[in-house]
C-alpha cells in the first residue's frame, strides 16, 4: 500500500502523512450551525471527510473523528426571535434533520459530536488563559483577541496585517485596540441566551468554540483539521491563533484540509438567484447515493458545479453499478478488501475521481465476465470499492425500486402482479397482451428487463 499523502493548506503542498500516534489518529471537522436544513454547501465537506474517515479507519487501528454541532449562534437567536420558537426546539429539530439527511448520503456518524453549549466552561477557561498570557483583553463586556500580539498571525490564509485591516469582515468597534481584533466573548441581552463569566453574562464568539472543543476531545495538537475552503479565513485562522497562543506555540493540527467551493449551474448558490438547494428537497427527487456521487464527482480541493443534470447522471451511473451486481447475483462473492489501485488513488490526497474511474473498470470487467467463477472475485472487488467510497450500500432490488416523493405510479405488489400476468400471456403466446403490459408499465415509469433468470424491473 502506498503512503498516504495530504495537501496541507498550511504549506500549500502535498505532504506525506505522518501521524502523531500511528495507533490513534485524531481528526476534527467543523460541523453545522443548526438553525435550518442543511444545503449542498454543508453536505460537500461531510461526504468528503466521510470518505477520508473511511480510508483512515482501513489504514490505522483507531481513529477519533470529531465533528461539532454549533447550537449557539446569532443566526439561531434571530431564527428564534422571528419564529417565536424556543432555541432548544429549533436546534434539536434541526440537528435531527441534519443527522437524517447525512445518513441518507451514506455518511458514517462521527465518533464524537460535541455541542457548543455543553463546552462553555472549557471556552471560558481558554479565554482566561489568553488574557493571562497577554493575547486577549476585556472591554465593555467583550473579550477580544489582540491580533497584533501574535507575530505570525495569517500564516494559513497568507494574509498580512494590512490586508486584514483593509479587507477582513470584522466588526469595527471603538473598544477594539486594533480593527482586526476578533471577539472571544460577547455580552448577552436579557432575552438572549447567556452564561455567567468573569467578564459578565454573555456567550462565546464563533471561533473560540472549535478551539475549546478540539482540545477537550483531541488534545492540544492533533493530526487533521478539515472544513470548507470558506473557513480558511477567518474561522480556521482564528482557531490557530487562539490555540497556539494559549498553548505556548504548539500547533493546533499538523495537517489542514479544505474542500473547494460548490456552485449551482456555474453560479454561486444563493437564495436570491433561486438556485439554492437543501439536501432534504433533493432527497425527495433522487436517492441519497446519487447525491453523494454528484458531490464526489470532482477532486475535493477543486470547485464543483452542481446541476440537476449532474444528479441525473450520477443516478444513471449508479444504475449501471447496481445493474452489474444484479445481473451477477448468482456469483457468490467472498468479502475482500478494496483493490490496491483504488486504495492508492485515495491515498494520493484523496483522489476520488480516479478511484471512481477504477470502479468503472471493475464494472466493465464484471459485465464481460461470463462464468460465475470469473464474476465472483470481480463482484467482491466492486462491493469493497463501493463501500470504501460509501456506495453500493443496499441490495440492487432495493436500489431499483426507489421512488421519488412525488411518485404516484404502481406499488411494488401491483408491478409484480402485472409481471406475472405478462408471463402468463407470453406462455399462452398472447404476445400483443404481453407487449401491452410492458408498454403500460413503461408509461408509468417502470422498465422491465428480461434475462436468463426471468424478468426484473426498475423505476425509470
Secondary structure, 3 states (H helix, E strand, C coil): CCCCEEEECCCCEEEECCCCCCCCEEEEECCCECCCCCEHHHHHHHHHHHHHHHHHHHHCCCEEEEECEECCCHHHHHHHHHHCCCHHHHHHHHHHHHHHHHHHCCCCCCCECCEHHHCHHHHHHHHHHHHHCCCEEEECCEEEECHHHCCCCCCCCCCCHHHHHHHCCCCCCCCCCCCCCEEEEEECCCCCCCECCCCCCEEECHHHHHHHHHHHHHCCCEEEEEEEHHHHHHHHHHHHHHHHHHCCCCCCEEEEEEECCEEECCEECCCCCCCCCEHHHHHCCCCHHHHHHHHCCCCCCCCEEECHHHHHHHHHHHHHHHHHHHHCCCCCCCCCCCCHHHHHHHHECCCHHHHHHHHHHHHHHHHHCCCHHHHHHHHHHHHHHHHHHCCCCCCHHHHHCCCCCCCCCCCHHHHHHHHHHHHHHHHCCCHHHHHHHHHHHHHCCEEEEEECCEEEEEEC
